[in-house]
């Protein structure tokens, strides 16, 4: 599977209406409420929809549209 990069056109697995261009990539720390848990980084991408709205989605929830 190809790596998602800025400028790629992607679509969400769970919502076919979320389709657009990746404008930003990053990661955010998850807060773990369990004792002894670890803080993991979760990668995300900001997707600019055709309506010019920007939504933040986990990278694992999108796929390339070619």
mmCIF file as Biopython writes it, N, C-alpha, C and O atoms, coordinates in Angstrom:
data_model
#
loop_
_atom_site.group_PDB
_atom_site.id
_atom_site.type_symbol
_atom_site.label_atom_id
_atom_site.label_alt_id
_atom_site.label_comp_id
_atom_site.label_asym_id
_atom_site.label_entity_id
_atom_site.label_seq_id
_atom_site.pdbx_PDB_ins_code
_atom_site.Cartn_x
_atom_site.Cartn_y
_atom_site.Cartn_z
_atom_site.occupancy
_atom_site.B_iso_or_equiv
_atom_site.auth_seq_id
_atom_site.auth_asym_id
_atom_site.pdbx_PDB_model_num
ATOM 1   N N  . UNK A ? 1  ? 0.842   -1.183 0.000   1.0 0.0 1  A 1 
ATOM 2   C CA . UNK A ? 1  ? 0.000   0.000  0.000   1.0 0.0 1  A 1 
ATOM 3   C C  . UNK A ? 1  ? 0.887   1.245  0.000   1.0 0.0 1  A 1 
ATOM 4   O O  . UNK A ? 1  ? 1.876   1.316  0.729   1.0 0.0 1  A 1 
ATOM 5   N N  . UNK A ? 2  ? 0.521   2.216  -0.821  1.0 0.0 2  A 1 
ATOM 6   C CA . UNK A ? 2  ? 1.293   3.449  -0.908  1.0 0.0 2  A 1 
ATOM 7   C C  . UNK A ? 2  ? 1.125   4.309  0.334   1.0 0.0 2  A 1 
ATOM 8   O O  . UNK A ? 2  ? 0.094   4.269  1.005   1.0 0.0 2  A 1 
ATOM 9   N N  . UNK A ? 3  ? 2.151   5.083  0.622   1.0 0.0 3  A 1 
ATOM 10  C CA . UNK A ? 3  ? 2.101   6.015  1.737   1.0 0.0 3  A 1 
ATOM 11  C C  . UNK A ? 3  ? 1.290   7.245  1.332   1.0 0.0 3  A 1 
ATOM 12  O O  . UNK A ? 3  ? 1.386   7.710  0.196   1.0 0.0 3  A 1 
ATOM 13  N N  . UNK A ? 4  ? 0.503   7.760  2.249   1.0 0.0 4  A 1 
ATOM 14  C CA . UNK A ? 4  ? -0.297  8.950  1.983   1.0 0.0 4  A 1 
ATOM 15  C C  . UNK A ? 4  ? 0.592   10.179 2.138   1.0 0.0 4  A 1 
ATOM 16  O O  . UNK A ? 4  ? 1.326   10.313 3.117   1.0 0.0 4  A 1 
ATOM 17  N N  . UNK A ? 5  ? 0.513   11.070 1.159   1.0 0.0 5  A 1 
ATOM 18  C CA . UNK A ? 5  ? 1.332   12.283 1.152   1.0 0.0 5  A 1 
ATOM 19  C C  . UNK A ? 5  ? 0.460   13.493 0.867   1.0 0.0 5  A 1 
ATOM 20  O O  . UNK A ? 5  ? -0.668  13.368 0.389   1.0 0.0 5  A 1 
ATOM 21  N N  . UNK A ? 6  ? 1.001   14.664 1.169   1.0 0.0 6  A 1 
ATOM 22  C CA . UNK A ? 6  ? 0.294   15.906 0.875   1.0 0.0 6  A 1 
ATOM 23  C C  . UNK A ? 6  ? 0.109   16.011 -0.639  1.0 0.0 6  A 1 
ATOM 24  O O  . UNK A ? 6  ? 1.038   15.773 -1.411  1.0 0.0 6  A 1 
ATOM 25  N N  . UNK A ? 7  ? -1.114  16.373 -1.046  1.0 0.0 7  A 1 
ATOM 26  C CA . UNK A ? 7  ? -1.436  16.492 -2.467  1.0 0.0 7  A 1 
ATOM 27  C C  . UNK A ? 7  ? -2.169  15.283 -3.022  1.0 0.0 7  A 1 
ATOM 28  O O  . UNK A ? 7  ? -2.739  15.360 -4.110  1.0 0.0 7  A 1 
ATOM 29  N N  . UNK A ? 8  ? -2.167  14.155 -2.292  1.0 0.0 8  A 1 
ATOM 30  C CA . UNK A ? 8  ? -2.881  12.956 -2.740  1.0 0.0 8  A 1 
ATOM 31  C C  . UNK A ? 8  ? -4.385  13.149 -2.606  1.0 0.0 8  A 1 
ATOM 32  O O  . UNK A ? 8  ? -4.854  13.860 -1.717  1.0 0.0 8  A 1 
ATOM 33  N N  . UNK A ? 9  ? -5.129  12.514 -3.492  1.0 0.0 9  A 1 
ATOM 34  C CA . UNK A ? 9  ? -6.584  12.487 -3.379  1.0 0.0 9  A 1 
ATOM 35  C C  . UNK A ? 9  ? -6.966  11.207 -2.650  1.0 0.0 9  A 1 
ATOM 36  O O  . UNK A ? 9  ? -6.592  10.109 -3.062  1.0 0.0 9  A 1 
ATOM 37  N N  . UNK A ? 10 ? -7.720  11.363 -1.554  1.0 0.0 10 A 1 
ATOM 38  C CA . UNK A ? 10 ? -8.092  10.221 -0.723  1.0 0.0 10 A 1 
ATOM 39  C C  . UNK A ? 10 ? -9.595  10.226 -0.452  1.0 0.0 10 A 1 
ATOM 40  O O  . UNK A ? 10 ? -10.282 11.231 -0.635  1.0 0.0 10 A 1 
ATOM 41  N N  . UNK A ? 11 ? -10.077 9.067  -0.010  1.0 0.0 11 A 1 
ATOM 42  C CA . UNK A ? 11 ? -11.482 8.903  0.366   1.0 0.0 11 A 1 
ATOM 43  C C  . UNK A ? 11 ? -11.535 8.090  1.650   1.0 0.0 11 A 1 
ATOM 44  O O  . UNK A ? 11 ? -10.707 7.205  1.864   1.0 0.0 11 A 1 
ATOM 45  N N  . UNK A ? 12 ? -12.502 8.387  2.498   1.0 0.0 12 A 1 
ATOM 46  C CA . UNK A ? 12 ? -12.661 7.650  3.750   1.0 0.0 12 A 1 
ATOM 47  C C  . UNK A ? 12 ? -13.326 6.307  3.489   1.0 0.0 12 A 1 
ATOM 48  O O  . UNK A ? 12 ? -14.226 6.206  2.656   1.0 0.0 12 A 1 
ATOM 49  N N  . UNK A ? 13 ? -12.877 5.263  4.211   1.0 0.0 13 A 1 
ATOM 50  C CA . UNK A ? 13 ? -13.488 3.943  4.099   1.0 0.0 13 A 1 
ATOM 51  C C  . UNK A ? 13 ? -14.941 3.976  4.550   1.0 0.0 13 A 1 
ATOM 52  O O  . UNK A ? 13 ? -15.801 3.350  3.932   1.0 0.0 13 A 1 
ATOM 53  N N  . UNK A ? 14 ? -15.212 4.702  5.622   1.0 0.0 14 A 1 
ATOM 54  C CA . UNK A ? 14 ? -16.511 4.651  6.288   1.0 0.0 14 A 1 
ATOM 55  C C  . UNK A ? 14 ? -17.512 5.683  5.786   1.0 0.0 14 A 1 
ATOM 56  O O  . UNK A ? 14 ? -18.672 5.647  6.197   1.0 0.0 14 A 1 
ATOM 57  N N  . UNK A ? 15 ? -17.103 6.608  4.907   1.0 0.0 15 A 1 
ATOM 58  C CA . UNK A ? 15 ? -18.031 7.614  4.397   1.0 0.0 15 A 1 
ATOM 59  C C  . UNK A ? 15 ? -17.591 8.038  2.999   1.0 0.0 15 A 1 
ATOM 60  O O  . UNK A ? 15 ? -16.580 8.725  2.848   1.0 0.0 15 A 1 
ATOM 61  N N  . UNK A ? 16 ? -18.336 7.637  1.989   1.0 0.0 16 A 1 
ATOM 62  C CA . UNK A ? 16 ? -17.980 7.932  0.606   1.0 0.0 16 A 1 
ATOM 63  C C  . UNK A ? 16 ? -18.075 9.424  0.286   1.0 0.0 16 A 1 
ATOM 64  O O  . UNK A ? 16 ? -17.541 9.868  -0.730  1.0 0.0 16 A 1 
ATOM 65  N N  . UNK A ? 17 ? -18.746 10.204 1.136   1.0 0.0 17 A 1 
ATOM 66  C CA . UNK A ? 17 ? -18.850 11.644 0.924   1.0 0.0 17 A 1 
ATOM 67  C C  . UNK A ? 17 ? -17.569 12.378 1.300   1.0 0.0 17 A 1 
ATOM 68  O O  . UNK A ? 17 ? -17.370 13.525 0.899   1.0 0.0 17 A 1 
ATOM 69  N N  . UNK A ? 18 ? -16.705 11.728 2.063   1.0 0.0 18 A 1 
ATOM 70  C CA . UNK A ? 18 ? -15.442 12.346 2.450   1.0 0.0 18 A 1 
ATOM 71  C C  . UNK A ? 18 ? -14.398 11.952 1.418   1.0 0.0 18 A 1 
ATOM 72  O O  . UNK A ? 18 ? -13.789 10.884 1.490   1.0 0.0 18 A 1 
ATOM 73  N N  . UNK A ? 19 ? -14.212 12.843 0.461   1.0 0.0 19 A 1 
ATOM 74  C CA . UNK A ? 19 ? -13.228 12.641 -0.594  1.0 0.0 19 A 1 
ATOM 75  C C  . UNK A ? 19 ? -12.605 14.000 -0.891  1.0 0.0 19 A 1 
ATOM 76  O O  . UNK A ? 19 ? -13.311 14.999 -1.026  1.0 0.0 19 A 1 
ATOM 77  N N  . UNK A ? 20 ? -11.293 14.029 -0.992  1.0 0.0 20 A 1 
ATOM 78  C CA . UNK A ? 20 ? -10.630 15.300 -1.246  1.0 0.0 20 A 1 
ATOM 79  C C  . UNK A ? 20 ? -9.125  15.163 -1.244  1.0 0.0 20 A 1 
ATOM 80  O O  . UNK A ? 20 ? -8.581  14.060 -1.295  1.0 0.0 20 A 1 
ATOM 81  N N  . UNK A ? 21 ? -8.457  16.314 -1.185  1.0 0.0 21 A 1 
ATOM 82  C CA . UNK A ? 21 ? -7.000  16.391 -1.268  1.0 0.0 21 A 1 
ATOM 83  C C  . UNK A ? 21 ? -6.393  16.541 0.122   1.0 0.0 21 A 1 
ATOM 84  O O  . UNK A ? 21 ? -6.880  17.318 0.943   1.0 0.0 21 A 1 
ATOM 85  N N  . UNK A ? 22 ? -5.331  15.793 0.372   1.0 0.0 22 A 1 
ATOM 86  C CA . UNK A ? 22 ? -4.611  15.888 1.640   1.0 0.0 22 A 1 
ATOM 87  C C  . UNK A ? 22 ? -3.833  17.203 1.661   1.0 0.0 22 A 1 
ATOM 88  O O  . UNK A ? 22 ? -3.034  17.470 0.764   1.0 0.0 22 A 1 
ATOM 89  N N  . UNK A ? 23 ? -4.071  18.028 2.694   1.0 0.0 23 A 1 
ATOM 90  C CA . UNK A ? 23 ? -3.393  19.318 2.788   1.0 0.0 23 A 1 
ATOM 91  C C  . UNK A ? 23 ? -2.414  19.380 3.962   1.0 0.0 23 A 1 
ATOM 92  O O  . UNK A ? 23 ? -1.597  20.298 4.036   1.0 0.0 23 A 1 
ATOM 93  N N  . UNK A ? 24 ? -2.489  18.406 4.884   1.0 0.0 24 A 1 
ATOM 94  C CA . UNK A ? 24 ? -1.605  18.408 6.043   1.0 0.0 24 A 1 
ATOM 95  C C  . UNK A ? 24 ? -1.515  16.997 6.601   1.0 0.0 24 A 1 
ATOM 96  O O  . UNK A ? 24 ? -2.485  16.239 6.571   1.0 0.0 24 A 1 
ATOM 97  N N  . UNK A ? 25 ? -0.340  16.657 7.111   1.0 0.0 25 A 1 
ATOM 98  C CA . UNK A ? 25 ? -0.119  15.382 7.792   1.0 0.0 25 A 1 
ATOM 99  C C  . UNK A ? 25 ? 0.482   15.661 9.155   1.0 0.0 25 A 1 
ATOM 100 O O  . UNK A ? 25 ? 1.200   16.645 9.336   1.0 0.0 25 A 1 
ATOM 101 N N  . UNK A ? 26 ? 0.192   14.802 10.106  1.0 0.0 26 A 1 
ATOM 102 C CA . UNK A ? 26 ? 0.758   14.976 11.442  1.0 0.0 26 A 1 
ATOM 103 C C  . UNK A ? 26 ? 0.418   13.805 12.322  1.0 0.0 26 A 1 
ATOM 104 O O  . UNK A ? 26 ? -0.094  12.789 11.853  1.0 0.0 26 A 1 
ATOM 105 N N  . UNK A ? 27 ? 0.703   13.945 13.596  1.0 0.0 27 A 1 
ATOM 106 C CA . UNK A ? 27 ? 0.345   12.910 14.561  1.0 0.0 27 A 1 
ATOM 107 C C  . UNK A ? 27 ? -0.031  13.578 15.871  1.0 0.0 27 A 1 
ATOM 108 O O  . UNK A ? 27 ? 0.441   14.669 16.191  1.0 0.0 27 A 1 
ATOM 109 N N  . UNK A ? 28 ? -0.878  12.909 16.611  1.0 0.0 28 A 1 
ATOM 110 C CA . UNK A ? 28 ? -1.358  13.421 17.880  1.0 0.0 28 A 1 
ATOM 111 C C  . UNK A ? 28 ? -1.214  12.317 18.923  1.0 0.0 28 A 1 
ATOM 112 O O  . UNK A ? 28 ? -1.387  11.138 18.613  1.0 0.0 28 A 1 
ATOM 113 N N  . UNK A ? 29 ? -0.902  12.695 20.144  1.0 0.0 29 A 1 
ATOM 114 C CA . UNK A ? 29 ? -0.769  11.714 21.216  1.0 0.0 29 A 1 
ATOM 115 C C  . UNK A ? 29 ? -2.151  11.346 21.747  1.0 0.0 29 A 1 
ATOM 116 O O  . UNK A ? 29 ? -3.003  12.207 21.963  1.0 0.0 29 A 1 
ATOM 117 N N  . UNK A ? 30 ? -2.350  10.048 21.952  1.0 0.0 30 A 1 
ATOM 118 C CA . UNK A ? 30 ? -3.569  9.564  22.581  1.0 0.0 30 A 1 
ATOM 119 C C  . UNK A ? 30 ? -3.372  9.565  24.085  1.0 0.0 30 A 1 
ATOM 120 O O  . UNK A ? 30 ? -2.298  9.227  24.582  1.0 0.0 30 A 1 
ATOM 121 N N  . UNK A ? 31 ? -4.401  9.941  24.793  1.0 0.0 31 A 1 
ATOM 122 C CA . UNK A ? 31 ? -4.334  9.861  26.243  1.0 0.0 31 A 1 
ATOM 123 C C  . UNK A ? 31 ? -4.857  8.501  26.664  1.0 0.0 31 A 1 
ATOM 124 O O  . UNK A ? 31 ? -5.945  8.089  26.262  1.0 0.0 31 A 1 
ATOM 125 N N  . UNK A ? 32 ? -4.081  7.815  27.468  1.0 0.0 32 A 1 
ATOM 126 C CA . UNK A ? 32 ? -4.474  6.496  27.958  1.0 0.0 32 A 1 
ATOM 127 C C  . UNK A ? 32 ? -4.884  6.634  29.414  1.0 0.0 32 A 1 
ATOM 128 O O  . UNK A ? 32 ? -4.142  7.196  30.220  1.0 0.0 32 A 1 
ATOM 129 N N  . UNK A ? 33 ? -6.050  6.130  29.754  1.0 0.0 33 A 1 
ATOM 130 C CA . UNK A ? 33 ? -6.554  6.251  31.103  1.0 0.0 33 A 1 
ATOM 131 C C  . UNK A ? 33 ? -6.247  5.022  31.952  1.0 0.0 33 A 1 
ATOM 132 O O  . UNK A ? 33 ? -6.646  4.957  33.115  1.0 0.0 33 A 1 
ATOM 133 N N  . UNK A ? 34 ? -5.549  4.060  31.386  1.0 0.0 34 A 1 
ATOM 134 C CA . UNK A ? 34 ? -5.210  2.854  32.128  1.0 0.0 34 A 1 
ATOM 135 C C  . UNK A ? 34 ? -3.933  3.063  32.920  1.0 0.0 34 A 1 
ATOM 136 O O  . UNK A ? 34 ? -3.033  3.774  32.471  1.0 0.0 34 A 1 
ATOM 137 N N  . UNK A ? 35 ? -3.844  2.460  34.082  1.0 0.0 35 A 1 
ATOM 138 C CA . UNK A ? 35 ? -2.630  2.550  34.885  1.0 0.0 35 A 1 
ATOM 139 C C  . UNK A ? 35 ? -1.538  1.758  34.184  1.0 0.0 35 A 1 
ATOM 140 O O  . UNK A ? 35 ? -1.740  0.599  33.823  1.0 0.0 35 A 1 
ATOM 141 N N  . UNK A ? 36 ? -0.395  2.375  33.994  1.0 0.0 36 A 1 
ATOM 142 C CA . UNK A ? 36 ? 0.711   1.705  33.336  1.0 0.0 36 A 1 
ATOM 143 C C  . UNK A ? 36 ? 0.621   1.712  31.827  1.0 0.0 36 A 1 
ATOM 144 O O  . UNK A ? 36 ? 1.436   1.075  31.160  1.0 0.0 36 A 1 
ATOM 145 N N  . UNK A ? 37 ? -0.345  2.414  31.274  1.0 0.0 37 A 1 
ATOM 146 C CA . UNK A ? 37 ? -0.505  2.468  29.825  1.0 0.0 37 A 1 
ATOM 147 C C  . UNK A ? 37 ? 0.548   3.353  29.183  1.0 0.0 37 A 1 
ATOM 148 O O  . UNK A ? 37 ? 1.199   4.150  29.859  1.0 0.0 37 A 1 
ATOM 149 N N  . UNK A ? 38 ? 0.708   3.213  27.901  1.0 0.0 38 A 1 
ATOM 150 C CA . UNK A ? 38 ? 1.676   4.024  27.176  1.0 0.0 38 A 1 
ATOM 151 C C  . UNK A ? 38 ? 0.947   5.045  26.313  1.0 0.0 38 A 1 
ATOM 152 O O  . UNK A ? 38 ? -0.190  4.821  25.898  1.0 0.0 38 A 1 
ATOM 153 N N  . UNK A ? 39 ? 1.600   6.151  26.051  1.0 0.0 39 A 1 
ATOM 154 C CA . UNK A ? 39 ? 1.038   7.159  25.165  1.0 0.0 39 A 1 
ATOM 155 C C  . UNK A ? 39 ? 1.517   6.872  23.754  1.0 0.0 39 A 1 
ATOM 156 O O  . UNK A ? 39 ? 2.716   6.903  23.479  1.0 0.0 39 A 1 
ATOM 157 N N  . UNK A ? 40 ? 0.587   6.597  22.868  1.0 0.0 40 A 1 
ATOM 158 C CA . UNK A ? 40 ? 0.928   6.269  21.486  1.0 0.0 40 A 1 
ATOM 159 C C  . UNK A ? 40 ? 0.635   7.456  20.579  1.0 0.0 40 A 1 
ATOM 160 O O  . UNK A ? 40 ? -0.279  8.239  20.836  1.0 0.0 40 A 1 
ATOM 161 N N  . UNK A ? 41 ? 1.409   7.575  19.534  1.0 0.0 41 A 1 
ATOM 162 C CA . UNK A ? 41 ? 1.168   8.588  18.513  1.0 0.0 41 A 1 
ATOM 163 C C  . UNK A ? 41 ? 0.185   8.029  17.492  1.0 0.0 41 A 1 
ATOM 164 O O  . UNK A ? 41 ? 0.311   6.881  17.068  1.0 0.0 41 A 1 
ATOM 165 N N  . UNK A ? 42 ? -0.790  8.835  17.100  1.0 0.0 42 A 1 
ATOM 166 C CA . UNK A ? 42 ? -1.759  8.425  16.094  1.0 0.0 42 A 1 
ATOM 167 C C  . UNK A ? 42 ? -1.651  9.361  14.893  1.0 0.0 42 A 1 
ATOM 168 O O  . UNK A ? 42 ? -1.932  10.553 15.022  1.0 0.0 42 A 1 
ATOM 169 N N  . UNK A ? 43 ? -1.249  8.850  13.724  1.0 0.0 43 A 1 
ATOM 170 C CA . UNK A ? 43 ? -1.113  9.718  12.555  1.0 0.0 43 A 1 
ATOM 171 C C  . UNK A ? 43 ? -2.480  10.138 12.002  1.0 0.0 43 A 1 
ATOM 172 O O  . UNK A ? 43 ? -3.431  9.356  11.990  1.0 0.0 43 A 1 
ATOM 173 N N  . UNK A ? 44 ? -2.550  11.388 11.547  1.0 0.0 44 A 1 
ATOM 174 C CA . UNK A ? 44 ? -3.779  11.911 10.958  1.0 0.0 44 A 1 
ATOM 175 C C  . UNK A ? 44 ? -3.446  12.671 9.687   1.0 0.0 44 A 1 
ATOM 176 O O  . UNK A ? 44 ? -2.291  13.003 9.421   1.0 0.0 44 A 1 
ATOM 177 N N  . UNK A ? 45 ? -4.488  12.937 8.908   1.0 0.0 45 A 1 
ATOM 178 C CA . UNK A ? 45 ? -4.327  13.811 7.753   1.0 0.0 45 A 1 
ATOM 179 C C  . UNK A ? 45 ? -5.514  14.762 7.711   1.0 0.0 45 A 1 
ATOM 180 O O  . UNK A ? 45 ? -6.636  14.390 8.057   1.0 0.0 45 A 1 
ATOM 181 N N  . UNK A ? 46 ? -5.257  15.987 7.286   1.0 0.0 46 A 1 
ATOM 182 C CA . UNK A ? 46 ? -6.314  16.962 7.066   1.0 0.0 46 A 1 
ATOM 183 C C  . UNK A ? 46 ? -6.674  16.904 5.585   1.0 0.0 46 A 1 
ATOM 184 O O  . UNK A ? 46 ? -5.812  17.042 4.717   1.0 0.0 46 A 1 
ATOM 185 N N  . UNK A ? 47 ? -7.968  16.696 5.312   1.0 0.0 47 A 1 
ATOM 186 C CA . UNK A ? 47 ? -8.441  16.532 3.936   1.0 0.0 47 A 1 
ATOM 187 C C  . UNK A ? 47 ? -9.337  17.709 3.583   1.0 0.0 47 A 1 
ATOM 188 O O  . UNK A ? 47 ? -10.296 18.011 4.293   1.0 0.0 47 A 1 
ATOM 189 N N  . UNK A ? 48 ? -9.011  18.376 2.467   1.0 0.0 48 A 1 
ATOM 190 C CA . UNK A ? 48 ? -9.828  19.479 1.975   1.0 0.0 48 A 1 
ATOM 191 C C  . UNK A ? 48 ? -10.867 18.914 1.028   1.0 0.0 48 A 1 
ATOM 192 O O  . UNK A ? 48 ? -10.536 18.406 -0.043  1.0 0.0 48 A 1 
ATOM 193 N N  . UNK A ? 49 ? -12.129 19.006 1.429   1.0 0.0 49 A 1 
ATOM 194 C CA . UNK A ? 49 ? -13.228 18.480 0.629   1.0 0.0 49 A 1 
ATOM 195 C C  . UNK A ? 49 ? -13.534 19.397 -0.539  1.0 0.0 49 A 1 
ATOM 196 O O  . UNK A ? 49 ? -13.016 20.511 -0.613  1.0 0.0 49 A 1 
ATOM 197 N N  . UNK A ? 50 ? -14.355 18.940 -1.431  1.0 0.0 50 A 1 
ATOM 198 C CA . UNK A ? 50 ? -14.737 19.748 -2.603  1.0 0.0 50 A 1 
ATOM 199 C C  . UNK A ? 50 ? -15.490 21.003 -2.193  1.0 0.0 50 A 1 
ATOM 200 O O  . UNK A ? 50 ? -15.504 21.986 -2.934  1.0 0.0 50 A 1 
ATOM 201 N N  . UNK A ? 51 ? -16.113 20.983 -1.027  1.0 0.0 51 A 1 
ATOM 202 C CA . UNK A ? 51 ? -16.840 22.154 -0.515  1.0 0.0 51 A 1 
ATOM 203 C C  . UNK A ? 51 ? -15.905 23.123 0.202   1.0 0.0 51 A 1 
ATOM 204 O O  . UNK A ? 51 ? -16.373 24.071 0.832   1.0 0.0 51 A 1 
ATOM 205 N N  . UNK A ? 52 ? -14.594 22.906 0.119   1.0 0.0 52 A 1 
ATOM 206 C CA . UNK A ? 52 ? -13.550 23.711 0.764   1.0 0.0 52 A 1 
ATOM 207 C C  . UNK A ? 52 ? -13.514 23.562 2.282   1.0 0.0 52 A 1 
ATOM 208 O O  . UNK A ? 52 ? -12.772 24.279 2.953   1.0 0.0 52 A 1 
ATOM 209 N N  . UNK A ? 53 ? -14.297 22.649 2.827   1.0 0.0 53 A 1 
ATOM 210 C CA . UNK A ? 53 ? -14.233 22.342 4.253   1.0 0.0 53 A 1 
ATOM 211 C C  . UNK A ? 53 ? -13.052 21.400 4.490   1.0 0.0 53 A 1 
ATOM 212 O O  . UNK A ? 53 ? -12.779 20.523 3.670   1.0 0.0 53 A 1 
ATOM 213 N N  . UNK A ? 54 ? -12.351 21.583 5.619   1.0 0.0 54 A 1 
ATOM 214 C CA . UNK A ? 54 ? -11.218 20.725 5.956   1.0 0.0 54 A 1 
ATOM 215 C C  . UNK A ? 54 ? -11.604 19.847 7.136   1.0 0.0 54 A 1 
ATOM 216 O O  . UNK A ? 54 ? -12.065 20.341 8.165   1.0 0.0 54 A 1 
ATOM 217 N N  . UNK A ? 55 ? -11.410 18.531 6.981   1.0 0.0 55 A 1 
ATOM 218 C CA . UNK A ? 55 ? -11.721 17.575 8.041   1.0 0.0 55 A 1 
ATOM 219 C C  . UNK A ? 55 ? -10.454 16.820 8.422   1.0 0.0 55 A 1 
ATOM 220 O O  . UNK A ? 55 ? -9.588  16.588 7.579   1.0 0.0 55 A 1 
ATOM 221 N N  . UNK A ? 56 ? -10.344 16.436 9.694   1.0 0.0 56 A 1 
ATOM 222 C CA . UNK A ? 56 ? -9.190  15.675 10.186  1.0 0.0 56 A 1 
ATOM 223 C C  . UNK A ? 56 ? -9.608  14.217 10.353  1.0 0.0 56 A 1 
ATOM 224 O O  . UNK A ? 56 ? -10.588 13.907 11.032  1.0 0.0 56 A 1 
ATOM 225 N N  . UNK A ? 57 ? -8.844  13.330 9.718   1.0 0.0 57 A 1 
ATOM 226 C CA . UNK A ? 57 ? -9.164  11.904 9.701   1.0 0.0 57 A 1 
ATOM 227 C C  . UNK A ? 57 ? -7.898  11.122 10.002  1.0 0.0 57 A 1 
ATOM 228 O O  . UNK A ? 57 ? -6.802  11.532 9.620   1.0 0.0 57 A 1 
ATOM 229 N N  . UNK A ? 58 ? -8.048  9.988  10.690  1.0 0.0 58 A 1 
ATOM 230 C CA . UNK A ? 58 ? -6.898  9.110  10.912  1.0 0.0 58 A 1 
ATOM 231 C C  . UNK A ? 58 ? -6.433  8.577  9.569   1.0 0.0 58 A 1 
ATOM 232 O O  . UNK A ? 58 ? -7.246  8.265  8.699   1.0 0.0 58 A 1 
ATOM 233 N N  . UNK A ? 59 ? -5.115  8.473  9.403   1.0 0.0 59 A 1 
ATOM 234 C CA . UNK A ? 59 ? -4.539  7.991  8.147   1.0 0.0 59 A 1 
ATOM 235 C C  . UNK A ? 59 ? -5.024  6.577  7.836   1.0 0.0 59 A 1 
ATOM 236 O O  . UNK A ? 59 ? -5.183  6.227  6.666   1.0 0.0 59 A 1 
ATOM 237 N N  . UNK A ? 60 ? -5.259  5.768  8.851   1.0 0.0 60 A 1 
ATOM 238 C CA . UNK A ? 60 ? -5.695  4.397  8.626   1.0 0.0 60 A 1 
ATOM 239 C C  . UNK A ? 60 ? -7.139  4.310  8.142   1.0 0.0 60 A 1 
ATOM 240 O O  . UNK A ? 60 ? -7.588  3.240  7.731   1.0 0.0 60 A 1 
ATOM 241 N N  . UNK A ? 61 ? -7.873  5.427  8.185   1.0 0.0 61 A 1 
ATOM 242 C CA . UNK A ? 61 ? -9.284  5.436  7.757   1.0 0.0 61 A 1 
ATOM 243 C C  . UNK A ? 61 ? -9.482  5.922  6.324   1.0 0.0 61 A 1 
ATOM 244 O O  . UNK A ? 61 ? -10.621 6.074  5.882   1.0 0.0 61 A 1 
ATOM 245 N N  . UNK A ? 62 ? -8.386  6.173  5.582   1.0 0.0 62 A 1 
ATOM 246 C CA . UNK A ? 62 ? -8.523  6.664  4.210   1.0 0.0 62 A 1 
ATOM 247 C C  . UNK A ? 62 ? -7.730  5.810  3.240   1.0 0.0 62 A 1 
ATOM 248 O O  . UNK A ? 62 ? -6.811  5.094  3.637   1.0 0.0 62 A 1 
ATOM 249 N N  . UNK A ? 63 ? -8.090  5.888  1.959   1.0 0.0 63 A 1 
ATOM 250 C CA . UNK A ? 63 ? -7.374  5.186  0.912   1.0 0.0 63 A 1 
ATOM 251 C C  . UNK A ? 63 ? -7.226  6.108  -0.291  1.0 0.0 63 A 1 
ATOM 252 O O  . UNK A ? 63 ? -7.977  7.072  -0.441  1.0 0.0 63 A 1 
ATOM 253 N N  . UNK A ? 64 ? -6.250  5.806  -1.151  1.0 0.0 64 A 1 
ATOM 254 C CA . UNK A ? 64 ? -5.983  6.607  -2.352  1.0 0.0 64 A 1 
ATOM 255 C C  . UNK A ? 64 ? -7.100  6.444  -3.371  1.0 0.0 64 A 1 
ATOM 256 O O  . UNK A ? 64 ? -7.657  5.358  -3.532  1.0 0.0 64 A 1 
ATOM 257 N N  . UNK A ? 65 ? -7.416  7.527  -4.053  1.0 0.0 65 A 1 
ATOM 258 C CA . UNK A ? 65 ? -8.349  7.507  -5.167  1.0 0.0 65 A 1 
ATOM 259 C C  . UNK A ? 65 ? -7.566  7.914  -6.406  1.0 0.0 65 A 1 
ATOM 260 O O  . UNK A ? 65 ? -7.028  9.019  -6.471  1.0 0.0 65 A 1 
ATOM 261 N N  . UNK A ? 66 ? -7.504  7.034  -7.375  1.0 0.0 66 A 1 
ATOM 262 C CA . UNK A ? 66 ? -6.738  7.324  -8.597  1.0 0.0 66 A 1 
ATOM 263 C C  . UNK A ? 66 ? -7.597  7.217  -9.815  1.0 0.0 66 A 1 
ATOM 264 O O  . UNK A ? 66 ? -7.117  7.428  -10.929 1.0 0.0 66 A 1 
#
